[in-house]
Amino acid sequence: MAELTYSGGEDNRVVPNNPERNTPISSRAATLGVGDSQPPSRGSRVIAWFDKGKAKVERKMQKAEKRVKLLLDRSTPKNEGDSEQAASSSKVRTIAMGAFKTALDLAVTLVPDPFKGPVEALRKVVDVIEKVDSNEEEVEILKRNCNLLGLSIMNAVKGKDTQFLSEDLRNSIGRLVMGIQDTLEAANKEKSTGFVVYVLVENDVEVLKNANKKLDELLQCFWIENHIAGTIVLSQVLATVQDQARWMQSLSALTLDKHLENSTLDRLKQVPSAAYDSQAVVAKILPCFEGTRCTLLAKVGHWMSGSIADSNNPLLYVLDGIAGIGKSTVAITVAQRAADINFLGATFFFSRDEEDQKKSLGFVHTIAYQLGHYDPTYGTAIASAITGNPQALDKILAQQFSLLIAGPLCPLLKQRETPLVLVFDALDECLESDALVILNLIITSVCQLPNVKVFLTTRPELGLRSKYMGTQHANVFHLQEIEELIVEKDISLYVDYALSPSKVQEAFGDSYDPCWQPTAGDKAKLAKLSGKLFIFASTAVKFILDKQHLDPEGQLASLLDIQPNKATPISKLGGLYLCVLESAKPAENAEQWLS
């Protein structure tokens, strides 16, 4: 197994004036990258995408990869009037559609049974599109979108054992294929001559425009859902977009004269340490390890990518759970991955240890400040609101929100085509009276902003729980109810990584005896003992790798001897802390330890 790495760590923060980090997905503007040569060994790696028994699919995939490489190695015709170049362009389009058809061959082996019918039907429609020889702009866009959809499917499963693909990813691919099939079928005419014949409506520009718009939306949803879940490498998909740099630069070129704007925004009493990428937060909270929390993150990604207009997709997602179960880890992962695709508008991470982060006083000011720096037009609107009504800065929370955020930003937010996500973590760590005020504000005001979704984590404190459980505007997931086998697998990945020889060597340096390594059985027992509590596993690892004791074998043995009075998570955590306290000073060689 490859060495695990932190997913979305500090390097993934959104950096000002970094177009690669601050660019929304724009599949409409995407055209196939030409001239991006692929490594010669890529064809051999493709074979690993399939089960050994699927020889037919394997051969088709190899052929498609060669075709895609040919496509990417070609140069795009610059003079459409040149007949030779036009013929070359037609051949390139055929190759591109071939890649899409190969992706469908792959999909039919992966998706659940309810989606297999749409895959077969889509193949027939794709055959029609492939044969159309038209220079109409919308037809060209349609074909490029189809190819990008195919590349997205292949990227989602690349390097994975298809026998062990998660049900979430299989369903995601199935929903994508079904959406494509519905869209393309609607863009075709049906003629009955004893059998059904599809004919692309290439002269009906409006029909094609609607089809391309829908395909854009499907791409967006698939990318968002699987990027948040960590099952797709979005940068690799976008690397096939030839004019990526152009539309990235066009966005980052929105560098207005923000001197006056910024000086006005500085009047907001924001809490810098509450941002997800602040030093205070990064020092305390690590993101999910790659390969963990996949099912949960897939559900969050599906919620985030869902239509705002869908009544079955509430605008507020509440993740609640007991202490130490990993809520903040999920929150910072969602924030980082949303920021990677420019979907993150603002964050506030509450903390009972910090005076400014456990009160409501700076909440609205912080959200307004971050939104003002998210988009120059938002900043201008908020700055104008402050200049026009400076008294708004000191109003009660609800009026602050109305005057500083809702009023100035509603017209601008209505123009968004994708959701803007706000992430608020550990609301329970805010003072109880303030927490209830903030939760009421989130439900009644924040979630009423156009094209805005809110991801919130909290312990299920009685006052807060009764409030969010009593609203129709919330999708609530109780983290402790997730299947224990799923959590145990995630914790096992973490323990295997944290107690690997390289990490133990890193912890002890020259004092490390390479003859000792925790056995697979001991690590499995430790993961089992952790139950559903990631904090148990992380604390146990720190205890085992304690540099003062220099006795990882003994420390691990003492942990595995823990016998909690009850099989509850809190009882297990109590046993762990008792073991830590009892071992605070080594029983032997105390003088050497103290020196």
N, C-alpha and C positions, 0 to 999 in steps of 0.2 A: 504493500500500500504506500502511495506517495506520502511524503511528510505533510501533515496538516498545517495550514496557515490560518491566521486570523482573516476572516472575511470582512472586507470593508474597514480596515483599520485607519490610523491617523492619516495615511497618505491619500485616503479617499475623500477627505473633506473638500467641500467646495471652496475653491480659492478664487478671490476676486481677479477679474481680468483673465481667467483661464478658460478659454472657449471650450476646451474639451470637457471640462467639469460642469460648465454652466449652459449647456445646450439642450433644449428639448428635442425629443425624437420627432423627426419630420419625414415620415416615410413618403409623403406626397412629393417632396423635393428630391427624393432619392433616385439616383440613376445608377446603373451597374458600373462598378469600378472597372476600368479597362487599363491594363498595363500592370496590375498588381499580381506579379508572378507568385506562384505557390511553390513551396519546397518540393523537390522531386520525390521525397519519401511520403508525401501526403497520401498517395493512393494505398500504400501498404498499411497506413494507420486506419484508413477507412474500414478495412476488413474487420477491425475490432468492434465496429458498431453493431455487428449482427451476431446472432447465435450461429454456432458452427453448422447447425442443421439447415440453415436458411441459405443454401448455396445459390439458389436462383436470385434472391434479393441481393446477395453479396455481389454477384456478377453485374447486376444492373447498377448497383451503387458505384462499382469501380468504373464502369463506362461513363456514368454521369459525372464522376469526379474529373475524368479526363476531359469531358466536354466542358465542364465549368472552367477548368484550367485553360482550355483553348479560348473560351469566352473572355476570361480575364486577361489573357495574354494579347488579345487583339487590340487594335487601336480603333476608336470610334470614328466613323466617317464624318469628315468635317464639311464636305460639300455634298449636300443632298442631291444636287443636280447631276452628279457624276454617276453614271449607270453602274460602273464596276463597284464603286463604294456602296451604292444602294443595295446591290446584290449581296455584298459582304455583310451589310447590316441585317439583311433578311436572314442570312445564315446564322448570324449571331443570335437573333431572336429565336430561331428554331432550337439552337443549343440550349438557350436559357429555359425554354419551355420543357425541354427534355429533362433538365435538372428538377423542375417542378414535378414532372410525372414520376421521376425516380423517388422523390420525397413521398409521393402518394403510395408507391409500392412499399416503402418503408412503413408508412402510417398504417396501412391495412393489416400489417403484422403486429402492431402495437396497441391500437386503440381498442377499448372494450366493445363488445358485440353491438350495442345500440348504434355505434358510430360507423360500423363497417359498411352499411348500406350507402350512406352519404359519400364515403370514399369511392366506392365503385361507380356511383352516379357521377361524381365529379370527374372521374377519368374520361367519361364520354364528352363532357363539356369542354375539358381541356383539349381534347383532340380537335374540336372545332376551332378553338382560339388559336391553336398552333398552326392551322392551315390558312388562317386569314392573312392575306398579303396586302396590308394597308399601311399608308404613311400617316393616317389620321393620328393626331397627337394623343387623344384619349385611348386609342387602341394601343399605341406604344406604351403609354403609362400603365395600361391594364396588364400588358405582358411583363413589364418590369416589376410590377407589384406581385404578380404570380411567382416570378422567380425569387423575389425577396422572401415571399411566404415560404417557398420551398427551402431556401437556405436557412430560414429560421427554424424550421422543423428539424433539419439535419443537424444544426448546431446544438439544439436542445438535447439530442441523444448522443452527440459525438463523444467518444471516449468512455461511454457507459456500457455496462453489461445489460443488454436489453431484457434479459431474464429477470433482472432485479430493478427495473424502472419502477418508480413509485406510482401508485394509483392516481395521485394528483397530476403527475406529468402526463400520464396516458389520457386522462380525462381532459386535460388542457389541450393536448393535440387533437383529441376528438372534437372538442368544441370549436377549435379553429377550423378544422376541415369542414365541419357541418356549416359553419358560417360562410366559408368560401363557396361551398356548394350552393347554398341558398342564394348568395349574391350573384354568382356567375350564371346560375340557371335563370334568375330574373332578368339578366341582361341578354338572354337569348330568346328568339322566337321559336315556337313549337309548330311544326307542320305535320299533319297526320296524313300519311300516304301508306297506310297499312302498318306503319311503325313510326316511332317518334324520331324526328330529325331536328337537331339544334342548329340554328343559323345565327351567327353573331350579328347583333344589330349595330353594325359599324357606322352607319350613317345617322343614327340617333344619338347625337352628342349628349343630350341631357341624361339619357338612360346610362350611357357609359360614364358620365361624370358621377352619377349617383353610385354606380358600381364601384368606381375607384375610391370614392369617399368612404364607402362601407369597408372596402378592403384596407384602407388606411386605418380605420377604427379597429378592425380585427387585428392588424399588425400591432397597433398600439397596445391593445389589451393583452395580447400574447406576450409581447416584450415586457410590459410592466409586471404582469403576473409572474413570469418566470425569472425576471431579473430580481425581484424582491425575494422569490423563493430560492435564488441562487442556482437555478438549473440551466441558465442560459448565459453565455458569455456575450453580452450585448456589443462589446467593442469589436468582436470578431465579425458579427453580422454587419455592423456599420462600416467595417473596413472595406466592404464590397461596394460602398457608395462613392461614386467617382467625385461628385460635387459636394462631398461632406464638408471639406474645408471652406467652400464658398458660402454655404448656408450657415456654418458655424461663425465665420467671420462677419457675415451680415448681421448676426444677432449680437455678437460682441462689439460690433461697431456702434451700438447704441450708447456711446459714451457722451452723455449730455454734460453741460457745464453744471456740475453738481456742488459747486462751492457753497452757494447760498442754501441749496437744498440740504446738504449735509450739516451745515452749521445750525440749521433749524431742527433737523432730526436729533442733533446732539442735546437738545433741550429735553428730550425724553429721558426719564429716570429709569433706564433699562438696567437689567441685571446680567452683565456679561457672562458670569459663571454659570448661568442657567442654560446656555446654549449647548447643544449636543456635542459640538467640537471644541468646547472650552477646555482648558487644561484641567480645571477642577473636575469635570465630568469624565474626561478621557483617563485621568489617573485612577478613577474609582471603578469605572465600568468598562468591561471588555465586550466586544461584539461576539456574536455566535461563532463558534468554530465552524469552518467549512464542513458541510456534510451533516450538521446537527440542526435540529428544529425545522427540518425541511417541510414536514407536513403542516406545521403551524404557519410558517412563513408563506407557504403556497396558498393557504386560506386567506392570509392578510393580502397577498398579492392579488388574489381573485377579487377580494372586496375592493381593493384600491383601483383596479382596472375596470370595475363595473360602472355602468352608466349612472350618472347622477339622477337621471329621470326615472330609474328603476325603483319602484316602491319596495321591492324585495331586497334592496341593497341600501340599508341605512347609512346615513352620512357619518355616524359616530360608531367607532369600533372600540369596545372596552375589553381590555385584557386584564382580568383580575386573578388573584391567587395569593396564597399564603407567603409569608416572608421567606426569601431564599430560594424560591422556585425558578427564578430566572426572568422575571418580568422586565427589569431594566436592560438586561442583555438583549432581549428581543427588541425593546424600544430603540436602543441605539443602533441596532442592525437595520431596522426599518428606516430610521432616520438617515443613516449613511447611504443605504441603497436608493432611497428616494432622492437624496441629494445628487447621487451619481447621474441621474437622468433628469435633473432639474425640476423635480416634482415637489421638493421640500420647501415650504414657505417659511415656517418658523417652528421653533422648539422651546420648551421650558421643562427642565429637569428639576423637580422639587427635591429638597434635601433638608431633613430635620437638623443637620449639623451646621447649616449655614443660615445666618439670620435673614438675609435677603431672599433665600430660596424656600423659606418655610412660611412666608407671608404672601398675601394677595396684592400688596402695595405696588409692586413693580411688574405684575403680570401683564396687564394691557400695554403698558409702556414698552415692555420687552418685545411683545408680539408685533406692535406697531413699528418698532425700530428695525426688527429683522425683516419684516415685509417691505419696509421702505428701502432696504438694501438688496432685497431679492430682485426687484425690477425698478429701473429708473423712473418709469411712469408712476409706479406705486409711491415711490419716494416723493416725487413732485406733488402728488395729490395729498399725501399725509402732511408734508411740509406746509402746503397751502392751508390745510385745515388748522394747523397749529398757529400759523400767522394770523389767520382770520378770527380765531377764537382761542387765544392763549389760556383762557380760564378753563378750557376743557382738560388741561393737564392735571387739574386738582379736583375734578368732579368725582362722584362715586363711580365704582367700577363699571356699572352698566352704561352710564352716560359717557364715560371715557371711551368705551368700546364703540358706542354709537357715533360719537363725534370724531374720533381719531381713526377708526378703521372702517366700520360699516358704511358710514356716509360717503367718505371719499373714494372707497375702493369698490363698492358694489357695481357701478357702471363699468369699471375696468375688468372686474372678475367675470362679468357676464360675457366678455369677449373671448374668454379662454376656451380652448377646445379640449383640454385635458384637465383632470382634477389637480388642485393644489392641496397638498397634504400638510397638516399641522400635527406635531407629535408632542404630547405632554406625558411625562413620566412621573410615577410615584406621587400621585395627588394626595395619598394618605399621609405623606410626610409633611404636608402643609398643616398649619394649625387648624383644628377641626372646624371652627366657625368660618375661617377663611376658605377652607376647602369646599364647604357646602356652597358658599357664594360663587366660587369659581366654577364648580360643577353646574350650578344653575345657569351661569353665564354661557358655558359651553353648549348646554342643551338648548337654551332659548335664543341665543344670539349667534354664537360662533358657527354653529351648524346650519344656520339660516343664510349664511353668506353664499352667493352663487358659486358653483363649481369648487366648493371647499369640502374636504373630508378631514375628520379628526381621529387620530389614533391615541388612545388614552390607556395608561396602566395604573393600577391601584390595588392595594389590599382590599378585600371585601368588608371594610368597616361598615357597621350597621347603618349609620346615617347616609353614607355615600351609596351603599348597595341598594337601599330602598329607593333612592332617587333615580339611579340609572336603570335599575330593573323595572321601574314603573313607567318608563318612557317608551314610546313606539319608535323613537328615532335612534335606538341603539342596537348594535349587534354585539352581544356579550358572550365572551368565551372564558370559561373558568379553567385556568391553566392546570390546576391540580386534578382536573377530571380527564386529562389526556391519558391515554393508555400507558400503563407502567412499563410495558415491554418497549414501547417507542422511546420513552425517556431513558430507560436503562441502556438502550443501544446508543443514544446520543452521549450519555455520560461515559459509556465505555470508550467511545472515540476520544473523548477528552482525557480520560485517565491514561489510555494507551499513549497519547501524545505527551502528556505532562510527565509521565514516568518512563519515557523512552530513554535509552542510554545517553543520547546527545543532550537531553534536558537535565538529566541527573548530573552529567559531567559539567554542564553549564552552571548548575547550582553549587557544586562542591569544588570545582576546579581541581587542583592537585591533590586534594584530600579524598577524591573519589576513588574507591576501589572497584575497578571494572569487573572484578570477579563476582560482585553482587549485582544482580538484576532481579526486580520483582517478577515472579512467575506469572504466566497468563492466568493461572487459577487464582492467585492472590489479587490480581487486578480485577478479575471478574467478581470476586467476593466484595471488593471495595465498591465497585459500581452497584452491586446489588444492595449493599448496606446503605448507599446514598439514597436509595428510593427514588423519589422524584425531585430531590433537592440538589440543584447544581451547587448551591453554596456549601453543602456538606462535602461534595467532591473537591471543590476548590480549596476549602479550608483544610481538608485532609491532606491534599498534596502539599500545601505550605507547611503543614506539621511534619510530614515525612521528610521534606527537603530542608528542614530547619538547620541552618549553618551553625547554630550554637551547639546543637546536640551531636551533629556529625554521625548520626546513627540511624540511617534510613530504614535498615532492616528491623531494628528494634521498635522504631516508631510505627512502622507499618503493622508489625505483629500486635502492638498494643491496641491499635485501632480495630484490627480484625477480631480482637477479644471482646469488643463492646457488646454488651447484652442489654439493650433497652428494656425498660419495664413493660412498655407497650409498643406495639408495632406501628405507631403513628409517626409521621414525619417529624413532629416537634420533639417527641420522645427520643428519636434517633439523634436529632441535632443536639439535644441536651446531653446525651451520652458522649457525643463528640467533644463538646465544650468542656465537660467534666474531665475527659481524658487529657485535653490540652492543658487545663489548669493543674492537674495532678503532675503533669510533666514539665511545668514551668521552670523548675530547677532540676537538673539531673541528679538522680539519687547517688551516683558515684562520681568521683573526681570533681566535686563541687568547687574545690579551691582552684583547680585548673580552669574550670568554666568561668568562675568569677574574675580570674585574672585576665 
